[in-house]
Amino acid sequence: MMTESWPLILLLVLFAWAVIVSVLLFRVHSQTKLQQGLLATTQNDLRALCNAAVNVGERVNRLELDQQKLGRRQDELGHRQAQIGSGDSGDQSFEHALKLAKKGAGTDELMDVCGLSQGEAELLAMMQRFSQD
């Protein structure tokens, strides 16, 4: 009787083995899909971080350039203040600018000829207009 059931047992074992292999392959396939999704998400996150780092780097460069410009401007203003404080040609330039303003010189001319800043030239021209009224 054992010899008659042998092919049936073998068939059942093969069927069970096929089911087990199918289940394992399905799980491996599912895990692979999940890992591919996680990998794609990680790659997108990495791209976003790289782009953000590049943008931060560009902004830092712009800020450094602005800081250098401000430093140069501060040095210029310090030299100008030192000239005014020491009575150098700053007084002479200002007196010359006053004379030009009395003659009706515009802010551009005061800036070019006397080396005044735009604010200084506008203030001088405005003061001259009010003194004439």
PAMI-850954 format. One record per atom (N, C-alpha, C): residue in three letters; residue number from 1; x, y, z; atom name. Coordinates in nm, 2 decimals, decimal comma, padded with zeros to 4 digits, always signed. Layout:
residues N
[rec "Ala" NUM [X Y Z] "CA"]
...
end
This chain:
residues 133
[rec "Met" 1 [+00,08 -00,12 +00,00] "N"]
[rec "Met" 1 [+00,00 +00,00 +00,00] "CA"]
[rec "Met" 1 [+00,09 +00,13 +00,00] "C"]
[rec "Met" 2 [+00,20 +00,12 +00,06] "N"]
[rec "Met" 2 [+00,29 +00,22 +00,07] "CA"]
[rec "Met" 2 [+00,34 +00,26 -00,07] "C"]
[rec "Thr" 3 [+00,36 +00,16 -00,16] "N"]
[rec "Thr" 3 [+00,42 +00,19 -00,29] "CA"]
[rec "Thr" 3 [+00,31 +00,26 -00,38] "C"]
[rec "Glu" 4 [+00,19 +00,24 -00,35] "N"]
[rec "Glu" 4 [+00,08 +00,30 -00,43] "CA"]
[rec "Glu" 4 [+00,07 +00,45 -00,39] "C"]
[rec "Ser" 5 [+00,09 +00,48 -00,27] "N"]
[rec "Ser" 5 [+00,08 +00,62 -00,23] "CA"]
[rec "Ser" 5 [+00,20 +00,71 -00,25] "C"]
[rec "Trp" 6 [+00,31 +00,64 -00,28] "N"]
[rec "Trp" 6 [+00,44 +00,71 -00,30] "CA"]
[rec "Trp" 6 [+00,43 +00,82 -00,41] "C"]
[rec "Pro" 7 [+00,37 +00,80 -00,52] "N"]
[rec "Pro" 7 [+00,36 +00,90 -00,62] "CA"]
[rec "Pro" 7 [+00,27 +01,02 -00,57] "C"]
[rec "Leu" 8 [+00,17 +00,98 -00,50] "N"]
[rec "Leu" 8 [+00,08 +01,09 -00,44] "CA"]
[rec "Leu" 8 [+00,16 +01,17 -00,34] "C"]
[rec "Ile" 9 [+00,23 +01,11 -00,26] "N"]
[rec "Ile" 9 [+00,31 +01,19 -00,16] "CA"]
[rec "Ile" 9 [+00,42 +01,27 -00,23] "C"]
[rec "Leu" 10 [+00,48 +01,22 -00,33] "N"]
[rec "Leu" 10 [+00,58 +01,29 -00,40] "CA"]
[rec "Leu" 10 [+00,51 +01,41 -00,47] "C"]
[rec "Leu" 11 [+00,40 +01,39 -00,52] "N"]
[rec "Leu" 11 [+00,32 +01,50 -00,59] "CA"]
[rec "Leu" 11 [+00,28 +01,61 -00,49] "C"]
[rec "Leu" 12 [+00,24 +01,57 -00,37] "N"]
[rec "Leu" 12 [+00,20 +01,66 -00,26] "CA"]
[rec "Leu" 12 [+00,33 +01,74 -00,22] "C"]
[rec "Val" 13 [+00,44 +01,67 -00,20] "N"]
[rec "Val" 13 [+00,56 +01,74 -00,16] "CA"]
[rec "Val" 13 [+00,60 +01,84 -00,27] "C"]
[rec "Leu" 14 [+00,60 +01,80 -00,39] "N"]
[rec "Leu" 14 [+00,63 +01,90 -00,50] "CA"]
[rec "Leu" 14 [+00,54 +02,02 -00,51] "C"]
[rec "Phe" 15 [+00,41 +01,99 -00,49] "N"]
[rec "Phe" 15 [+00,31 +02,10 -00,48] "CA"]
[rec "Phe" 15 [+00,34 +02,19 -00,37] "C"]
[rec "Ala" 16 [+00,37 +02,14 -00,25] "N"]
[rec "Ala" 16 [+00,40 +02,22 -00,13] "CA"]
[rec "Ala" 16 [+00,53 +02,30 -00,16] "C"]
[rec "Trp" 17 [+00,63 +02,24 -00,22] "N"]
[rec "Trp" 17 [+00,75 +02,31 -00,25] "CA"]
[rec "Trp" 17 [+00,72 +02,42 -00,35] "C"]
[rec "Ala" 18 [+00,64 +02,40 -00,45] "N"]
[rec "Ala" 18 [+00,61 +02,50 -00,54] "CA"]
[rec "Ala" 18 [+00,53 +02,62 -00,48] "C"]
[rec "Val" 19 [+00,44 +02,59 -00,38] "N"]
[rec "Val" 19 [+00,37 +02,69 -00,31] "CA"]
[rec "Val" 19 [+00,47 +02,77 -00,23] "C"]
[rec "Ile" 20 [+00,56 +02,70 -00,15] "N"]
[rec "Ile" 20 [+00,65 +02,77 -00,07] "CA"]
[rec "Ile" 20 [+00,74 +02,86 -00,15] "C"]
[rec "Val" 21 [+00,79 +02,81 -00,27] "N"]
[rec "Val" 21 [+00,88 +02,89 -00,35] "CA"]
[rec "Val" 21 [+00,80 +03,01 -00,41] "C"]
[rec "Ser" 22 [+00,68 +02,99 -00,45] "N"]
[rec "Ser" 22 [+00,59 +03,10 -00,50] "CA"]
[rec "Ser" 22 [+00,58 +03,21 -00,39] "C"]
[rec "Val" 23 [+00,55 +03,17 -00,27] "N"]
[rec "Val" 23 [+00,53 +03,26 -00,16] "CA"]
[rec "Val" 23 [+00,66 +03,34 -00,13] "C"]
[rec "Leu" 24 [+00,77 +03,27 -00,13] "N"]
[rec "Leu" 24 [+00,90 +03,34 -00,11] "CA"]
[rec "Leu" 24 [+00,93 +03,43 -00,22] "C"]
[rec "Leu" 25 [+00,91 +03,39 -00,35] "N"]
[rec "Leu" 25 [+00,93 +03,48 -00,46] "CA"]
[rec "Leu" 25 [+00,84 +03,61 -00,45] "C"]
[rec "Phe" 26 [+00,72 +03,59 -00,41] "N"]
[rec "Phe" 26 [+00,62 +03,70 -00,40] "CA"]
[rec "Phe" 26 [+00,68 +03,80 -00,29] "C"]
[rec "Arg" 27 [+00,72 +03,74 -00,18] "N"]
[rec "Arg" 27 [+00,78 +03,83 -00,07] "CA"]
[rec "Arg" 27 [+00,90 +03,90 -00,12] "C"]
[rec "Val" 28 [+00,99 +03,83 -00,19] "N"]
[rec "Val" 28 [+01,11 +03,90 -00,24] "CA"]
[rec "Val" 28 [+01,07 +04,01 -00,33] "C"]
[rec "His" 29 [+00,98 +03,98 -00,42] "N"]
[rec "His" 29 [+00,93 +04,08 -00,52] "CA"]
[rec "His" 29 [+00,87 +04,20 -00,44] "C"]
[rec "Ser" 30 [+00,79 +04,18 -00,34] "N"]
[rec "Ser" 30 [+00,73 +04,29 -00,26] "CA"]
[rec "Ser" 30 [+00,84 +04,37 -00,19] "C"]
[rec "Gln" 31 [+00,94 +04,30 -00,13] "N"]
[rec "Gln" 31 [+01,04 +04,37 -00,07] "CA"]
[rec "Gln" 31 [+01,13 +04,45 -00,16] "C"]
[rec "Thr" 32 [+01,15 +04,40 -00,28] "N"]
[rec "Thr" 32 [+01,22 +04,47 -00,38] "CA"]
[rec "Thr" 32 [+01,15 +04,60 -00,43] "C"]
[rec "Lys" 33 [+01,02 +04,59 -00,45] "N"]
[rec "Lys" 33 [+00,94 +04,70 -00,48] "CA"]
[rec "Lys" 33 [+00,94 +04,81 -00,37] "C"]
[rec "Leu" 34 [+00,93 +04,77 -00,25] "N"]
[rec "Leu" 34 [+00,94 +04,86 -00,13] "CA"]
[rec "Leu" 34 [+01,07 +04,93 -00,13] "C"]
[rec "Gln" 35 [+01,18 +04,85 -00,15] "N"]
[rec "Gln" 35 [+01,31 +04,91 -00,14] "CA"]
[rec "Gln" 35 [+01,34 +05,01 -00,26] "C"]
[rec "Gln" 36 [+01,28 +04,97 -00,37] "N"]
[rec "Gln" 36 [+01,30 +05,07 -00,49] "CA"]
[rec "Gln" 36 [+01,22 +05,20 -00,46] "C"]
[rec "Gly" 37 [+01,11 +05,19 -00,40] "N"]
[rec "Gly" 37 [+01,04 +05,31 -00,36] "CA"]
[rec "Gly" 37 [+01,11 +05,39 -00,26] "C"]
[rec "Leu" 38 [+01,17 +05,33 -00,16] "N"]
[rec "Leu" 38 [+01,25 +05,40 -00,06] "CA"]
[rec "Leu" 38 [+01,37 +05,46 -00,12] "C"]
[rec "Leu" 39 [+01,43 +05,39 -00,21] "N"]
[rec "Leu" 39 [+01,55 +05,44 -00,28] "CA"]
[rec "Leu" 39 [+01,52 +05,57 -00,36] "C"]
[rec "Ala" 40 [+01,41 +05,56 -00,43] "N"]
[rec "Ala" 40 [+01,36 +05,68 -00,51] "CA"]
[rec "Ala" 40 [+01,34 +05,80 -00,42] "C"]
[rec "Thr" 41 [+01,27 +05,77 -00,31] "N"]
[rec "Thr" 41 [+01,24 +05,88 -00,21] "CA"]
[rec "Thr" 41 [+01,37 +05,94 -00,16] "C"]
[rec "Thr" 42 [+01,47 +05,85 -00,12] "N"]
[rec "Thr" 42 [+01,60 +05,90 -00,07] "CA"]
[rec "Thr" 42 [+01,67 +05,98 -00,18] "C"]
[rec "Gln" 43 [+01,67 +05,93 -00,30] "N"]
[rec "Gln" 43 [+01,74 +06,01 -00,41] "CA"]
[rec "Gln" 43 [+01,67 +06,15 -00,43] "C"]
[rec "Asn" 44 [+01,54 +06,16 -00,42] "N"]
[rec "Asn" 44 [+01,47 +06,29 -00,43] "CA"]
[rec "Asn" 44 [+01,51 +06,38 -00,32] "C"]
[rec "Asp" 45 [+01,52 +06,32 -00,20] "N"]
[rec "Asp" 45 [+01,56 +06,40 -00,08] "CA"]
[rec "Asp" 45 [+01,70 +06,45 -00,09] "C"]
[rec "Leu" 46 [+01,79 +06,36 -00,14] "N"]
[rec "Leu" 46 [+01,93 +06,40 -00,16] "CA"]
[rec "Leu" 46 [+01,94 +06,51 -00,27] "C"]
[rec "Arg" 47 [+01,87 +06,50 -00,37] "N"]
[rec "Arg" 47 [+01,87 +06,61 -00,48] "CA"]
[rec "Arg" 47 [+01,82 +06,74 -00,42] "C"]
[rec "Ala" 48 [+01,72 +06,74 -00,34] "N"]
[rec "Ala" 48 [+01,66 +06,86 -00,27] "CA"]
[rec "Ala" 48 [+01,77 +06,92 -00,18] "C"]
[rec "Leu" 49 [+01,84 +06,83 -00,10] "N"]
[rec "Leu" 49 [+01,94 +06,88 -00,01] "CA"]
[rec "Leu" 49 [+02,06 +06,94 -00,09] "C"]
[rec "Cys" 50 [+02,10 +06,88 -00,20] "N"]
[rec "Cys" 50 [+02,21 +06,93 -00,28] "CA"]
[rec "Cys" 50 [+02,17 +07,07 -00,34] "C"]
[rec "Asn" 51 [+02,05 +07,08 -00,39] "N"]
[rec "Asn" 51 [+02,00 +07,21 -00,44] "CA"]
[rec "Asn" 51 [+02,00 +07,32 -00,34] "C"]
[rec "Ala" 52 [+01,95 +07,28 -00,22] "N"]
[rec "Ala" 52 [+01,95 +07,38 -00,11] "CA"]
[rec "Ala" 52 [+02,09 +07,42 -00,07] "C"]
[rec "Ala" 53 [+02,18 +07,32 -00,07] "N"]
[rec "Ala" 53 [+02,32 +07,36 -00,03] "CA"]
[rec "Ala" 53 [+02,38 +07,45 -00,14] "C"]
[rec "Val" 54 [+02,35 +07,43 -00,27] "N"]
[rec "Val" 54 [+02,40 +07,52 -00,37] "CA"]
[rec "Val" 54 [+02,34 +07,66 -00,35] "C"]
[rec "Asn" 55 [+02,21 +07,67 -00,32] "N"]
[rec "Asn" 55 [+02,15 +07,80 -00,30] "CA"]
[rec "Asn" 55 [+02,21 +07,87 -00,18] "C"]
[rec "Val" 56 [+02,24 +07,80 -00,08] "N"]
[rec "Val" 56 [+02,30 +07,86 +00,04] "CA"]
[rec "Val" 56 [+02,44 +07,91 +00,01] "C"]
[rec "Gly" 57 [+02,51 +07,83 -00,07] "N"]
[rec "Gly" 57 [+02,65 +07,87 -00,11] "CA"]
[rec "Gly" 57 [+02,64 +08,00 -00,19] "C"]
[rec "Glu" 58 [+02,55 +08,01 -00,28] "N"]
[rec "Glu" 58 [+02,54 +08,13 -00,36] "CA"]
[rec "Glu" 58 [+02,50 +08,25 -00,28] "C"]
[rec "Arg" 59 [+02,41 +08,23 -00,18] "N"]
[rec "Arg" 59 [+02,37 +08,34 -00,09] "CA"]
[rec "Arg" 59 [+02,49 +08,38 -00,01] "C"]
[rec "Val" 60 [+02,57 +08,29 +00,04] "N"]
[rec "Val" 60 [+02,68 +08,32 +00,12] "CA"]
[rec "Val" 60 [+02,78 +08,40 +00,04] "C"]
[rec "Asn" 61 [+02,80 +08,36 -00,09] "N"]
[rec "Asn" 61 [+02,89 +08,44 -00,17] "CA"]
[rec "Asn" 61 [+02,84 +08,58 -00,19] "C"]
[rec "Arg" 62 [+02,71 +08,60 -00,22] "N"]
[rec "Arg" 62 [+02,66 +08,73 -00,23] "CA"]
[rec "Arg" 62 [+02,67 +08,81 -00,11] "C"]
[rec "Leu" 63 [+02,65 +08,75 +00,01] "N"]
[rec "Leu" 63 [+02,67 +08,82 +00,14] "CA"]
[rec "Leu" 63 [+02,81 +08,86 +00,16] "C"]
[rec "Glu" 64 [+02,91 +08,78 +00,12] "N"]
[rec "Glu" 64 [+03,05 +08,81 +00,13] "CA"]
[rec "Glu" 64 [+03,08 +08,93 +00,05] "C"]
[rec "Leu" 65 [+03,03 +08,93 -00,08] "N"]
[rec "Leu" 65 [+03,06 +09,04 -00,17] "CA"]
[rec "Leu" 65 [+03,00 +09,17 -00,11] "C"]
[rec "Asp" 66 [+02,88 +09,16 -00,06] "N"]
[rec "Asp" 66 [+02,81 +09,28 +00,00] "CA"]
[rec "Asp" 66 [+02,89 +09,33 +00,12] "C"]
[rec "Gln" 67 [+02,94 +09,24 +00,20] "N"]
[rec "Gln" 67 [+03,02 +09,27 +00,32] "CA"]
[rec "Gln" 67 [+03,15 +09,34 +00,27] "C"]
[rec "Gln" 68 [+03,21 +09,29 +00,17] "N"]
[rec "Gln" 68 [+03,34 +09,36 +00,12] "CA"]
[rec "Gln" 68 [+03,30 +09,50 +00,07] "C"]
[rec "Lys" 69 [+03,19 +09,52 +00,00] "N"]
[rec "Lys" 69 [+03,15 +09,65 -00,05] "CA"]
[rec "Lys" 69 [+03,13 +09,74 +00,07] "C"]
[rec "Leu" 70 [+03,06 +09,69 +00,17] "N"]
[rec "Leu" 70 [+03,03 +09,78 +00,29] "CA"]
[rec "Leu" 70 [+03,16 +09,81 +00,36] "C"]
[rec "Gly" 71 [+03,26 +09,72 +00,36] "N"]
[rec "Gly" 71 [+03,38 +09,75 +00,43] "CA"]
[rec "Gly" 71 [+03,46 +09,86 +00,35] "C"]
[rec "Arg" 72 [+03,46 +09,85 +00,22] "N"]
[rec "Arg" 72 [+03,52 +09,95 +00,14] "CA"]
[rec "Arg" 72 [+03,46 +10,09 +00,16] "C"]
[rec "Arg" 73 [+03,32 +10,09 +00,16] "N"]
[rec "Arg" 73 [+03,25 +10,21 +00,18] "CA"]
[rec "Arg" 73 [+03,28 +10,27 +00,32] "C"]
[rec "Gln" 74 [+03,29 +10,18 +00,42] "N"]
[rec "Gln" 74 [+03,32 +10,23 +00,55] "CA"]
[rec "Gln" 74 [+03,46 +10,29 +00,56] "C"]
[rec "Asp" 75 [+03,55 +10,23 +00,49] "N"]
[rec "Asp" 75 [+03,69 +10,29 +00,48] "CA"]
[rec "Asp" 75 [+03,68 +10,42 +00,42] "C"]
[rec "Glu" 76 [+03,61 +10,44 +00,31] "N"]
[rec "Glu" 76 [+03,60 +10,57 +00,24] "CA"]
[rec "Glu" 76 [+03,54 +10,67 +00,33] "C"]
[rec "Leu" 77 [+03,44 +10,63 +00,40] "N"]
[rec "Leu" 77 [+03,37 +10,73 +00,49] "CA"]
[rec "Leu" 77 [+03,47 +10,77 +00,61] "C"]
[rec "Gly" 78 [+03,54 +10,67 +00,65] "N"]
[rec "Gly" 78 [+03,64 +10,70 +00,76] "CA"]
[rec "Gly" 78 [+03,75 +10,79 +00,71] "C"]
[rec "His" 79 [+03,80 +10,78 +00,59] "N"]
[rec "His" 79 [+03,89 +10,87 +00,54] "CA"]
[rec "His" 79 [+03,83 +11,01 +00,52] "C"]
[rec "Arg" 80 [+03,71 +11,01 +00,47] "N"]
[rec "Arg" 80 [+03,65 +11,14 +00,45] "CA"]
[rec "Arg" 80 [+03,63 +11,21 +00,59] "C"]
[rec "Gln" 81 [+03,59 +11,13 +00,69] "N"]
[rec "Gln" 81 [+03,57 +11,19 +00,82] "CA"]
[rec "Gln" 81 [+03,70 +11,24 +00,88] "C"]
[rec "Ala" 82 [+03,80 +11,17 +00,85] "N"]
[rec "Ala" 82 [+03,93 +11,21 +00,90] "CA"]
[rec "Ala" 82 [+03,98 +11,34 +00,83] "C"]
[rec "Gln" 83 [+03,95 +11,35 +00,71] "N"]
[rec "Gln" 83 [+03,98 +11,48 +00,63] "CA"]
[rec "Gln" 83 [+03,90 +11,59 +00,69] "C"]
[rec "Ile" 84 [+03,78 +11,57 +00,72] "N"]
[rec "Ile" 84 [+03,69 +11,68 +00,77] "CA"]
[rec "Ile" 84 [+03,74 +11,72 +00,91] "C"]
[rec "Gly" 85 [+03,77 +11,62 +00,99] "N"]
[rec "Gly" 85 [+03,82 +11,64 +01,13] "CA"]
[rec "Gly" 85 [+03,95 +11,71 +01,14] "C"]
[rec "Ser" 86 [+04,04 +11,68 +01,04] "N"]
[rec "Ser" 86 [+04,18 +11,74 +01,05] "CA"]
[rec "Ser" 86 [+04,18 +11,87 +00,98] "C"]
[rec "Gly" 87 [+04,08 +11,92 +00,92] "N"]
[rec "Gly" 87 [+04,08 +12,05 +00,85] "CA"]
[rec "Gly" 87 [+04,15 +12,05 +00,72] "C"]
[rec "Asp" 88 [+04,17 +11,93 +00,66] "N"]
[rec "Asp" 88 [+04,24 +11,92 +00,53] "CA"]
[rec "Asp" 88 [+04,15 +11,99 +00,43] "C"]
[rec "Ser" 89 [+04,17 +11,94 +00,31] "N"]
[rec "Ser" 89 [+04,10 +11,99 +00,19] "CA"]
[rec "Ser" 89 [+03,95 +11,98 +00,20] "C"]
[rec "Gly" 90 [+03,90 +11,90 +00,30] "N"]
[rec "Gly" 90 [+03,76 +11,89 +00,32] "CA"]
[rec "Gly" 90 [+03,69 +12,02 +00,34] "C"]
[rec "Asp" 91 [+03,75 +12,11 +00,43] "N"]
[rec "Asp" 91 [+03,69 +12,24 +00,45] "CA"]
[rec "Asp" 91 [+03,69 +12,32 +00,32] "C"]
[rec "Gln" 92 [+03,81 +12,31 +00,25] "N"]
[rec "Gln" 92 [+03,81 +12,39 +00,13] "CA"]
[rec "Gln" 92 [+03,71 +12,34 +00,02] "C"]
[rec "Ser" 93 [+03,70 +12,21 +00,02] "N"]
[rec "Ser" 93 [+03,60 +12,15 -00,08] "CA"]
[rec "Ser" 93 [+03,46 +12,19 -00,04] "C"]
[rec "Phe" 94 [+03,43 +12,20 +00,09] "N"]
[rec "Phe" 94 [+03,30 +12,23 +00,13] "CA"]
[rec "Phe" 94 [+03,27 +12,38 +00,11] "C"]
[rec "Glu" 95 [+03,37 +12,47 +00,13] "N"]
[rec "Glu" 95 [+03,36 +12,61 +00,10] "CA"]
[rec "Glu" 95 [+03,34 +12,63 -00,05] "C"]
[rec "His" 96 [+03,41 +12,56 -00,13] "N"]
[rec "His" 96 [+03,40 +12,56 -00,27] "CA"]
[rec "His" 96 [+03,26 +12,52 -00,31] "C"]
[rec "Ala" 97 [+03,21 +12,41 -00,25] "N"]
[rec "Ala" 97 [+03,08 +12,36 -00,28] "CA"]
[rec "Ala" 97 [+02,97 +12,47 -00,24] "C"]
[rec "Leu" 98 [+02,99 +12,54 -00,13] "N"]
[rec "Leu" 98 [+02,90 +12,64 -00,09] "CA"]
[rec "Leu" 98 [+02,89 +12,75 -00,20] "C"]
[rec "Lys" 99 [+03,01 +12,79 -00,25] "N"]
[rec "Lys" 99 [+03,02 +12,90 -00,35] "CA"]
[rec "Lys" 99 [+02,95 +12,85 -00,48] "C"]
[rec "Leu" 100 [+02,97 +12,73 -00,52] "N"]
[rec "Leu" 100 [+02,91 +12,68 -00,64] "CA"]
[rec "Leu" 100 [+02,75 +12,67 -00,62] "C"]
[rec "Ala" 101 [+02,71 +12,63 -00,50] "N"]
[rec "Ala" 101 [+02,57 +12,62 -00,47] "CA"]
[rec "Ala" 101 [+02,50 +12,75 -00,48] "C"]
[rec "Lys" 102 [+02,57 +12,86 -00,43] "N"]
[rec "Lys" 102 [+02,52 +12,99 -00,43] "CA"]
[rec "Lys" 102 [+02,50 +13,04 -00,58] "C"]
[rec "Lys" 103 [+02,59 +12,99 -00,66] "N"]
[rec "Lys" 103 [+02,59 +13,03 -00,80] "CA"]
[rec "Lys" 103 [+02,48 +12,94 -00,88] "C"]
[rec "Gly" 104 [+02,42 +12,85 -00,81] "N"]
[rec "Gly" 104 [+02,31 +12,77 -00,87] "CA"]
[rec "Gly" 104 [+02,36 +12,63 -00,92] "C"]
[rec "Ala" 105 [+02,47 +12,58 -00,88] "N"]
[rec "Ala" 105 [+02,52 +12,45 -00,93] "CA"]
[rec "Ala" 105 [+02,42 +12,34 -00,88] "C"]
[rec "Gly" 106 [+02,40 +12,24 -00,96] "N"]
[rec "Gly" 106 [+02,31 +12,13 -00,92] "CA"]
[rec "Gly" 106 [+02,39 +12,03 -00,84] "C"]
[rec "Thr" 107 [+02,31 +11,93 -00,79] "N"]
[rec "Thr" 107 [+02,37 +11,82 -00,71] "CA"]
[rec "Thr" 107 [+02,48 +11,74 -00,78] "C"]
[rec "Asp" 108 [+02,45 +11,71 -00,91] "N"]
[rec "Asp" 108 [+02,55 +11,64 -00,99] "CA"]
[rec "Asp" 108 [+02,68 +11,71 -01,00] "C"]
[rec "Glu" 109 [+02,68 +11,84 -01,02] "N"]
[rec "Glu" 109 [+02,80 +11,92 -01,03] "CA"]
[rec "Glu" 109 [+02,87 +11,93 -00,90] "C"]
[rec "Leu" 110 [+02,80 +11,94 -00,79] "N"]
[rec "Leu" 110 [+02,86 +11,95 -00,66] "CA"]
[rec "Leu" 110 [+02,93 +11,81 -00,63] "C"]
[rec "Met" 111 [+02,86 +11,70 -00,67] "N"]
[rec "Met" 111 [+02,92 +11,57 -00,64] "CA"]
[rec "Met" 111 [+03,05 +11,55 -00,73] "C"]
[rec "Asp" 112 [+03,04 +11,59 -00,85] "N"]
[rec "Asp" 112 [+03,16 +11,57 -00,94] "CA"]
[rec "Asp" 112 [+03,28 +11,66 -00,90] "C"]
[rec "Val" 113 [+03,25 +11,79 -00,89] "N"]
[rec "Val" 113 [+03,35 +11,89 -00,87] "CA"]
[rec "Val" 113 [+03,41 +11,88 -00,73] "C"]
[rec "Cys" 114 [+03,33 +11,87 -00,63] "N"]
[rec "Cys" 114 [+03,37 +11,88 -00,49] "CA"]
[rec "Cys" 114 [+03,39 +11,75 -00,42] "C"]
[rec "Gly" 115 [+03,35 +11,64 -00,48] "N"]
[rec "Gly" 115 [+03,36 +11,51 -00,42] "CA"]
[rec "Gly" 115 [+03,26 +11,48 -00,31] "C"]
[rec "Leu" 116 [+03,15 +11,55 -00,31] "N"]
[rec "Leu" 116 [+03,04 +11,53 -00,21] "CA"]
[rec "Leu" 116 [+02,96 +11,41 -00,24] "C"]
[rec "Ser" 117 [+02,91 +11,35 -00,14] "N"]
[rec "Ser" 117 [+02,81 +11,24 -00,17] "CA"]
[rec "Ser" 117 [+02,68 +11,29 -00,22] "C"]
[rec "Gln" 118 [+02,59 +11,21 -00,27] "N"]
[rec "Gln" 118 [+02,47 +11,26 -00,32] "CA"]
[rec "Gln" 118 [+02,39 +11,33 -00,21] "C"]
[rec "Gly" 119 [+02,39 +11,27 -00,09] "N"]
[rec "Gly" 119 [+02,31 +11,32 +00,02] "CA"]
[rec "Gly" 119 [+02,37 +11,46 +00,06] "C"]
[rec "Glu" 120 [+02,50 +11,47 +00,07] "N"]
[rec "Glu" 120 [+02,56 +11,60 +00,10] "CA"]
[rec "Glu" 120 [+02,53 +11,71 +00,00] "C"]
[rec "Ala" 121 [+02,54 +11,67 -00,13] "N"]
[rec "Ala" 121 [+02,51 +11,77 -00,24] "CA"]
[rec "Ala" 121 [+02,36 +11,81 -00,23] "C"]
[rec "Glu" 122 [+02,27 +11,72 -00,21] "N"]
[rec "Glu" 122 [+02,13 +11,75 -00,21] "CA"]
[rec "Glu" 122 [+02,10 +11,84 -00,09] "C"]
[rec "Leu" 123 [+02,16 +11,81 +00,03] "N"]
[rec "Leu" 123 [+02,14 +11,89 +00,15] "CA"]
[rec "Leu" 123 [+02,20 +12,03 +00,13] "C"]
[rec "Leu" 124 [+02,31 +12,04 +00,07] "N"]
[rec "Leu" 124 [+02,37 +12,18 +00,04] "CA"]
[rec "Leu" 124 [+02,28 +12,26 -00,06] "C"]
[rec "Ala" 125 [+02,24 +12,19 -00,16] "N"]
[rec "Ala" 125 [+02,15 +12,26 -00,26] "CA"]
[rec "Ala" 125 [+02,02 +12,30 -00,20] "C"]
[rec "Met" 126 [+01,96 +12,22 -00,11] "N"]
[rec "Met" 126 [+01,84 +12,25 -00,04] "CA"]
[rec "Met" 126 [+01,86 +12,37 +00,05] "C"]
[rec "Met" 127 [+01,97 +12,36 +00,13] "N"]
[rec "Met" 127 [+02,00 +12,47 +00,22] "CA"]
[rec "Met" 127 [+02,01 +12,61 +00,14] "C"]
[rec "Gln" 128 [+02,08 +12,60 +00,03] "N"]
[rec "Gln" 128 [+02,09 +12,72 -00,05] "CA"]
[rec "Gln" 128 [+01,96 +12,78 -00,10] "C"]
[rec "Arg" 129 [+01,87 +12,68 -00,14] "N"]
[rec "Arg" 129 [+01,74 +12,73 -00,19] "CA"]
[rec "Arg" 129 [+01,66 +12,80 -00,08] "C"]
[rec "Phe" 130 [+01,67 +12,74 +00,04] "N"]
[rec "Phe" 130 [+01,59 +12,80 +00,15] "CA"]
[rec "Phe" 130 [+01,65 +12,93 +00,20] "C"]
[rec "Ser" 131 [+01,79 +12,95 +00,18] "N"]
[rec "Ser" 131 [+01,85 +13,07 +00,23] "CA"]
[rec "Ser" 131 [+01,81 +13,18 +00,13] "C"]
[rec "Gln" 132 [+01,78 +13,15 +00,00] "N"]
[rec "Gln" 132 [+01,75 +13,25 -00,10] "CA"]
[rec "Gln" 132 [+01,60 +13,30 -00,08] "C"]
[rec "Asp" 133 [+01,52 +13,22 -00,02] "N"]
[rec "Asp" 133 [+01,38 +13,25 +00,00] "CA"]
[rec "Asp" 133 [+01,35 +13,36 +00,10] "C"]
end
